[in-house]
Amino acid sequence: MEFQVKFKVNEHLYLKDPENSEIGRAIVKNSIELIHETGFESFTFRKLAWKISSTEATVYRYFPSKHKLLTYILNWYWSYIEFISKLRLQEMKEPQQKMEKILEIITHNDKTDDKIEDYDLTKLHSIVIAESSKSYLVKEVDEINKEMVFSPLKSLCNFFGEIISQAKPDFPYPKSFASTLLETSHDQQFFSEHLPKLTDNHIDKIEHKKYVLNYLRFITFNLIK
């Protein structure tokens, strides 16, 4: 099944809503392609303009900076993960089963035939692993946060925290554990791929995302059993 999903992204992240025009959607889609290809540090609006056969001025009419463009992309991703998590969990009754599915989703081990026509999720996931911390690990984070641009990430962690509380009602740190699981899923996959001796996967050498899923299963179900 192929479907299209649309999320309302915080208006402080753009000057002109990219969802309302073909060139706007091309800017976002090709930004994902280019950031995945070059990395965020090497990504520029000049390169993006060349890729979409347009001008830098056109890109700047939509986004004031590449940091806001990255945060826009991440907002879409966090909203998508919450959407797909709620979709997968709606027929489940057991909290432990829900937690298992959440771990599969955040490590991209969720087996599904669903496809979306918006963006390349594999490349988007790679960007999240390598670049997402660059959205909020910045000196201006407190000022940026006042614009509520991190609300999708907070909403996602709040939802995961609710499931953790269902699984273990007396657990005192559901939101902290939710955000820890999310960040750990990214860090451990990055380490497994690029700095394997920071993980134990340099011994077993199994598929990276499978290794991360196994690791998260171990710490999750030993903590909330």
N, C-alpha and C positions, 0 to 999 in steps of 0.2 A: 504494500500500500504506500502510495506517495501522497504527501500532504504538505500544505504550506502553512507556516505559522508566522504570526505577526505579533510583536510586542511593542508596547509603548515605552520608548527609551527616553530617559530624562532629557528635557529640552535644553538644559544647561550645557549639554555636550555638543550641541551643533548650532549653527547659525540658521541653517535651512534644513528642514527634515528630509533626509536622503530617501526615505520611503516613498516620498511623493513624486519622484521623477525617475526616469530611466537612468540618467547620468548619476543621480545620487545613489541609486542601488548599485551601479557599476563601480562607483568609488569605494563603497564598503566591500563588495565582493572581491574586487581586485586588490584592495588593501590586505585582505586575508591572504590572498595568493602571494603578494609581494613580501609581507612581513614573514610569512612562512619560508619564503625563498631566501631572503637576505638577512633576516633578524631585525629587531626593532631599531637597534642603534644605526644600522645602515639604511633603514627605510627613510625616504624623503618624499615630500609632495611632488618634487620635480620628477622623480622616478615613477611615481604613481600617475602623474599627468601623462607622461610618455606612454605608459602601459595602456591607458584608456584612450589614447589619441586625443588628448584635450590639453588644457593649460593649467599651470599652477593656480592662476587666479580663479579658475572654476572650482578647483578643490577647496581653496580658501573661502569661497562663498558658502561652502557647506560646513567646514570644520576649521576652527581658528588655530588648531595646533595638532601635531601628531599624537600628543599625549591624550587629548580629548577623543581623537579618533580611535586610539587603542582602547580607551575606557568605554567608548560606545560599543565596540565589538565585544568586549568582555561583558558588558551589561546584557547584550543580546544572548550571550552564551549562558550566563547565570540564570536568566529568565527561561531559556530553553531547558536547562537541566532541571529546574524546579517543575516546569510544565511536564516534562517527560517522566519525572519521578512520580508526580501525582497521578499521571495516567497509568503507569505500571502498578502503582500500589493500591489503586482504588478497589480492586477485587480481592485484595489480601486481608486476612483477618489477624494473623499472628505477627506480633511486633518483631520477632526474630527473623521471620521470613521477609518482612519489610526492610529490616536492616541489611540482610543479605542482598536484596535487590538494589538498595542504595549504593552499597559497595561496588556492585557490578556496574552500575551506571557511572559513578564518578571515576572509575578506572577504565571505562569503555570496554568492559567485558559483557555488557548487556547484549544478549543475542536477540536481534529483532530484524524483521524484513522491512520495517518502516524506513522510508527515505524522505528527506525534505528537499524542496527545490531551491531553497534560499542560498545556503552556503555549504562549503565543503567541511563537514564536521570533523573529518580526520585531521585536516590542516588546522582547523580552528582549535581542536584539542591540543595539538602540538604547540600552538601559540600560547594557549593557556598555561601549559606546562613550563614553557621557557620564558614567557614574558609577563604573565599576569601580575606578579609582584611589583613590576615597574609602574603599575597604575596607582598603587597606594603607598609604596615605600619611597615616598618623596617628601621633601621638607615642607611642602605646602599642603600636606594631607589634611590638616585640620580645617583649613580654609576651603579646600575642595569638598570635604565632607559636609560642610554647611549647606552645600547645594544639593545634598541627598543623592549624589550620583552613585553611591555604593549601596543604595537600597536593595537592588536585586540580589547582591551577595548576602546582605544581612537577612533578607527574606528567605533565601535558600537555606542558610545556616539555622534560622529559626525553625523552618519546617523540619529539617533533619533533627534538630534538638527535640522537637515534639515527639518524633518517632523513638529517639533514644530514651526519652522519659516514659514512653509507653512500655518499652522493653525493660526498663529498670526504674520504676517510679521514685526510688529513694536516691538515685544518682544525683550528686550535687552540682555537676558541671556539664549539663547537656549541650549548651551552646558552645562552650569552649571545646568540648570534645568534637562537636560537629565541625567547627572551623579547623580543628587539628586534623581531622580525617581528610578534609578537603585539601588542605595544604600539603599534608603528608603524601596524599595520592599523587600530587604534582612533583614534589621534591624527590620522592623515591623513584619515580619513573625516570626523571632527569638523571639522577645519580646512576641508576641501573644501566641507562643507555650510554652515559658519557664518563662517569666516574664510578665504575662498578665496585671498586674496592671500598667505597663508602657504604656499600650494601653487602648482603650475604649472597647476592646473585652471581658474584664472580666465582662462586664455588659450584652452584647447581647449573647456572647459565640457562635458565628457562626463559620463555617469552617475557619481555619486560612487564607488560601490563598484567600478565598472569601472576608474575612474581609479586607485584604490588598488591593485587587482589588477595593473594594468600597471606601476605604480611598484615594487611588491614583486617582480614578475617581473624587472624590470630589475636591481635591486640584488642579488637572490638569484642569478640565473644568471650574472651577471658576477663574483660573488664565489666561487661554488663550481663554476665550469666546469672 
